[in-house]
């Protein structure tokens, strides 16, 4: 069943098909450039970055279009493969979301460790990232790291520190309904559903879902709230 109401199943099916074709074309071209110039070429590095984004866009569209969660889970290692080649520490949201998705879909420890190594490699010190990392195998640990992006994520940090689960759920609902989308006006995907070209892959606050799963909150009031990945939160491997 399709999860994103802004487009239909045919749209996402075509989007994924087009993205697959783009990925294969880029990979073929990249192989040629590598054979001619080597891995240290700037064009090769740019190609890795592009393929990283293409794979993440595909992952997002798979969820939006209704792909089975186990199939999405199986695709995550491929996304990590390309993050290891093309993510250079500057795209905060991608790391936040791949950590959140990986937590909710309970990926294997060895795959999660690959993401941890990426965070460490680029010395990404962020209190929200730390919260997700330390929650994997234990209760969340206190972090002295700063928050790299205040808007809209400061509201998440504030609700994490509340002691009342009911209030936490209410604050998360407010975050989703009032702050999440407008807090991303500076991103390339903001309002992409209105673009005449098929560049929209879905709007999802994966970090909200991960926080609910980590804190064990009652999310019954969030089930039909826009941007909330309800079924992913309740995934059991």
N, C-alpha and C positions, 0 to 999 in steps of 0.2 A: 504493500500500500504506500502511495506517495506520502511524503511527510511535509513537504513544503507546499502551502496552498497558493503561492504566488505564480507558479507555473504548473503545467500538467506533465503527466508521465512521458508523453511523446517528446516534450521539450528536453527533459533531462536525459532521456534515452539518446536523443540526437546529440546533445551536448557531450555526453560521455563518448559516443562514437567519434565525434569530431576531435575530442581531446586525445583519444587513442591514436588517431591518424596523425595528429600533430606530433605526439610523442615519438612515434615510429619514424617520422620524417626527420625530426631533430636528431634522433639517435644515429640514423644513417649518415646524416651530414656531419655530425660530431665525430664519428669514427673516421671519416675522411680527413677532417681537419687535424685530428690527433695524429694520424699517420703521417701527415705532412709537416706539422709544426710542433708536435709533442704536447705533453700535458700542461706545461707551464705557460702556454700561449694564452694571452688575454681573451681572445675569442673563444677558446675552449672553456675557460673559467666562466665566461658569460653564458655559454651553452649549458654548462652544469647548473647555473642559477636558474635559467629558464626551465629546464627539465624538472628541477625541484619544484617550481611553482606549478607547472602543468600537472604533476602528480598530486600535489596537494589540492588543486582545484578539482581534479577528478575525484579524490576522496570526499570532498565536500559535496559534490554533485551526486555521488553514490548514495550518501545519506539522505540528501534532499529528495532524490527520486525513488526512494523506497527499497534500495538494495538490502538484502538480508544482512543482519548485523555480523553474522559469522563470516560472510564474504568480505565485509568491510574490515573485520579483524584480521583476516588473512592477507589483506592488501597493505596493512600498516608496515610490515617489514620492507616492502618495496618503496614506500614513501620514505622510510628512514634511510634506505640505500642512497636515495637521491639527496636527502638532507645532508648526509655525510660528505657528499661531493659538492653540493651547491649552496648549502646554508652557511653563511659566514658571520652569524652572530647579530646581525642588524635587524632582523625581522622578528620582532618580539611576539607578535600575535601568532605567527606560525608555531613558534616553540610553545607558547601558552596552550594553543589548541591541540597540538600533537600530544603533549603531556596529558591534557584533559581527556582526550579521546582514548589514549592508551590506558589511562587509569580506569575509565568507565568500562572499557571492553576487556580489561584484565589480561593484557598481553603478557606473554611469558617474561620471566625475569631477565633472560639474556637480551631480549629485544628492548626492554625498558632500560637496561644498563647502557645500551648504545645511545639512547637519548641523553642519559645522565652524562655520559662522556662528552657529548657535544656541548652541553651546558658548561661543563668544567673547562673544556678546551678554550672556549671563548670567554671564560670568566664572567659569566652572566650572573651578576649578583642582584637578585630581585626578590622581595619578600613573598610575592604571590607564587613565583616559580619555586622558591624554597618550600612553600607550604605544600605544593603538589609533590615535590620530590620526596620530602620527608614523610609524607603520608602513605607512601607506597607499602611499607612493611611495618609501620608502627603508628602511634598517635602523632599528629603534627607536632613538630618541634618549633620552639621559639626561634625567630630569625632577627638578626640585627641589620639585615640588608635593607637598602632603600627600596621604594616602589618606583620603578623606571617610568611608568605611565600612570599619572594620577587620575586622569579622566578617561574612562569612567571607573577604573579599578579600585580607587580609594574606597568606594562604597562597599566593595567586597571585603576588603581588609577590615573595615569597621564592623561589618556584620559577623565576620569570622570570630571576632573577639567578644561578641555578646554571649551571655550565659543562658539565655532563654531561647530554646529551640523554636518555639512558636513565633517569637519575635524575629528570629533569624529567617524563618520561612517567609514572613511578611516583608521583611526588608529585601529579600531576594526577589520577591514578586514585584516590588517597587523598582528595583534595579532593572529588571527585564522590561517592565512596561513603560518606565519613564526615562531611563538613563542609558540603557545599553546601546540602542541604535544611534541615537544622537551623539553619543560619546565617541562614535567612530566616523564622524564627518570628514576627518582628514585622511581616510583610507581610500584606496583605489576602488574598492568594491561598494562604497556607499552609494545608494540609489542605482546600483547596477541593474536592478530588475526593470528599470524604465528605459534602459538603453535599447535602441532598435536592433543592435547586434546581439548575438547570443553569447554574452559574456558573464551572465549571472549564474552562479553555482549554488546559491543558498545563503541565508542568514541564520547563523546558529551561535548561541552563547554556550559553547562547549564547557567553558570554565565554570559556568553556573551549575551545570550538571555534575561536574567533578566535585565541586564543593558540597553539593547535596549528598552525594554518595559517601564522601569522606566523613562528613558530620553526622550522617544517618538521619537526615531531616525528613519529616513528613512532607512529601511534595505533591500531595493530592490536589492542592489548590493551584499547582503550577502546570498541571497536565495539559491544559489547552492554552497556556500563555504563549504568545509568539516568541520564537527564538529558543525555547526551552526544549532540549533533546530528551524528552521523557523516557522513551523506550530504551535509549542508550544507558540512561542512569540505572535502569532495572535489569540490565544484561547480566546473565550468569553463565560462565563458561562450563 
